Amino acid sequence: MKRIWRERAVILAVLGMVAGASLEALAEETQAAGMNPPPGQWISNSGAAVTTGDYGTGTDTTITELFETLKYRGEKGEVGVTVPYLFRKGAGVTVGESRPARGAIPNDAQGLGDVQLKGKYFWLEEAEARPSVDLTGRIKLPTASEDKGLGTGRVDVGLGTELMKKLGGFITFGSLELVLRDKPSGSTIESTRLDYAAGIGYPFTERFTGYASLEGGTKSNSGADPPAEAVFSGVYRVNSSVSVNGYLLAGLTDGSPDFGGGTGVGVRF
């Protein structure tokens, strides 16, 4: 049975998303939503994303990510790796597991971000009376510099699920992920977090699909607001192998950036 939509549409996107959209996930998963590759293929997603905001600290921080994701899609699942490169301007927050968190860090920094290993199991196909259900797993490796405020310096694990159901001409989707975080000594970062995303999409043409979603979760660190973001995105399918995307997000609480956006290109081969 042909799978219509395997990626968590956005975001963040997420990005994810596996819930808890990082910048690269928001762009990556938005563009992947416009592709329906058959099993036995590789998918490359390349892009850039930026967010800015004060996160309730009174000091603006701008985080820019360049990223590359490579996935292999099989009959019953897919595995992939994402490698980001980060530019952070401002000392308001440090880049946490996937959402920035407050911390005492240098003003400006750049460098390799935390590499993420991701897996997905296609558990249930969509049927008339049920949505499709995918089970997801994610490991964040501590490859980013903790001293520069580009990461926590700890391994984190995410376990979640993604659902999708076509209703008439619309695409409805949602995701939920539990994030288990190896909390650094003395850190205010929460050791567990629950992230969510829910939204709707509509294919305006054979090549272009638009999406709107709400994404958020429990607070990333003590004293911070729970994040919540409104995300608007679009995917344009150039051909059967290439898609391009763009998205904008608006933060709804001090736990999220004030605004952000991203773009990317997906290629399957």
N, C-alpha and C positions, 0 to 999 in steps of 0.2 A: 504494500500500500504506500502510495507516495506521501512523503512527509511534507506538509505545506510550510511549516515554520518551526525550525528547531531552536533558534536562538532566542533568548529572552530579549524581546523588543524593548526599546526605550522610548532612557535613558534613556548607558549609567545607562552610564550611563547608568551604563551601566547598566559607558559605559558600560550590566551585568549586567539581566545581570544576575547572575548569581546576585542575590540581594546584597546591598552594600556597594554601590557602584563606585569604582575608582574612575579617574578621568579617562584612562585608556579603555576601561571596560565600557563606558558609556558610548564612546565613538565606535569601538570595535564591534559591540553587539548590535548597535543600530545598523551598521552597514551589513553585518552578517544576516540580519533579518531580511534583507532584500535578496538573499541568495537561497536557493534550494538545491544544494549539491547532492548528487547520489552518493551512496557508500563507495569507499575506496578512493577517495580524493583528498588532496591537501588543500588547505585554505590559508592564504596569507592576508593579514589585515594590518595596514600601516596607516598611521595618522598622527594628529596632534590635537591637544585639548588644553584649555586654560580656564582657570577660575580665579576670582578675586573677591575678597570680603574681609571683614574684621573679626568675624566669629564671636562677637560680643566682647572683644578685647580692647576695642578702641584704636587698634593699629591694623591697617590694611595689609594683607598678605596676598600676593599673586603667585599662583603655582601653575607652571607650564609643563606639559609632558609631551615628549615625542615617544612613540611606542611602536613595537612590532610584535605581532602575534602570529604564531604558526600552529595550525591544528591539523590533525589527521582524523578524518571522519570514517567510521566503520559502519557495519550493518546495524549494530545495537548501541553505538555510543561514539564518543570522540574524546581525544586527549589533545592537550595543547600547552604551549608555554608562551608567556608574555614577558617581554623585556622593555622596561621604560627607562627613559633618560629624563631627569627632572631639573627644572630651573625654579628656584624659590626666591622671591624678592619680598623682603619684609620679615620681621621677627615676631609677628603676632601668633603664629601657630607652627607646629612641626607636622610633617607629613606622617600620619599614623598608618594603621593597617590598610585602610582604604579611604578613610575620611580624615582630614586634618584634625589635629588635637593641639590644645594649648601647651606651651612649654617654653623654657628659657633656652634660646638658641641664637646663633649669629644672624645678623640682618639678612644677608644674601648668600646663597649657596647654589651649587649645581653639581650633578654627578649621576651615577647609575642609581636607579630606583630599585625597589624590591622586586625581584623576579618572582613570577607566580606560575605554578604548575596547576593545570585545571583538567578535570575529567567530568564527563557527563554520560549517564546511562539512560537510553531511551526506553523507559519502562512501559508506558502504555500509549498506544496510538489513539488519536482522537476518534471518537465514535459519536453516534447521534445523541446519546444520552450522557456523554462524559467528555471532559477535555483531554488533550494529550498531557501526559505527566512525565517529566524527566527528573532524574535524581542527580544532584551535582556535588562535586567535591573540589576543594581548592586548598593549596598549600602556599603560603607566602614565605619565601626564603629571605633571610636578613642580609641582602646584598647591598642595601643602601646605607649610607653613613649616618649613624646615630648622632655623632658629634656635630654634623652639619645640619641636623634637623630634617634629614631626608628619609628617615625611617626610625623604627623603634629599636632596631637591633635584635629582634626576637622572631622566632618562627610562630606563625599564626595559621589556624586551620578553619576552613569554612565548610559546612555541610548544609545542603538545602534542596529545594525542589522548585521546579518551574512548571507552569500550567499554561495552556493555550486552548481557546475554543473559538471557532468561527460561528458567528451569529448573524445570519443574513449576509449582508455584504461586509460586515465589520469583523475585525480580529480583536478578541479580548484576551488579556494575558495577565499573569501575576507570578510573583516569586517570593520565596521566603528563605532566609539563610541564617543559621546560627553560627556565629564567629567565636572561636575559642582563641584567646590571645595570651601569649606568654608575657606576662606583665613585668616590665623592668623594675628593679628594686627602687622604691621611693617614687615611682611614677604615679600620676593621677589617672592614667589610662585604665578603663574598665577591662576586667579580665574576660568578660563575655559580652556579646552584643547580638541583638536580633535585628536583622535588616529586612525590609520588604519593598516591593514594587508592584504597582497595579496600573493598568492602562488599557487603551483602546487604539486600534489602528484602522485605516481605511485606504484601500487601493484606489486612488483618484484616477489613475490611468493604468495601462498594462505595465508600464515601466516605473511609475512613481507611487510610493505608499507613504502616507503621513501617519505619525504616531503622537499621542499625548499620554503622559503618565504622571503618577505621583510616586515619589520614592522617599524613603526615610528609614528610620530605625530608632533603637534606643540610644541613649547618649554614649558618646565615645570616651568621655572622661568625666570625672566627678567635677561638678560645678558648671558643666556645659549644658546647653539645651539639646534635646533630642533633634537630630537633623531631619529636615523635610524639604523636598524640592519639587517644583513643577518643571517638567521636561517636555519640550516639543522638538520633534525630530522628523527627518524625512530621508528616504532611501530611493535613489534612482538607479535602476538596473540598466547599465549600458548595453550589456549583452548577456548571454548565458554564463559567462565566466567572470565578468567584472561588474562591480557596483560601487557607487560613491554615495556619501552621506553627509549630512550636517545636522547639528542639534544646538539648541539653546536651553539653558536652565535658569530658573530663578529661585533663589533661596527663600524659604518661608519662615525660617527661624534662625537664631544666632548660631545654631549648630551646623549650619550650611553656609556655603559662600553666598555673597549677595547675588552674583550672576556668573555665568560661564558659557562656554560653547566649545565646539570641536568639529573636526571633519576628518574623513579618512577614505581610503580606497581598499576594497576587498577584491582579491583575485583567487580563483580556484583553478587547480591544475591536477 
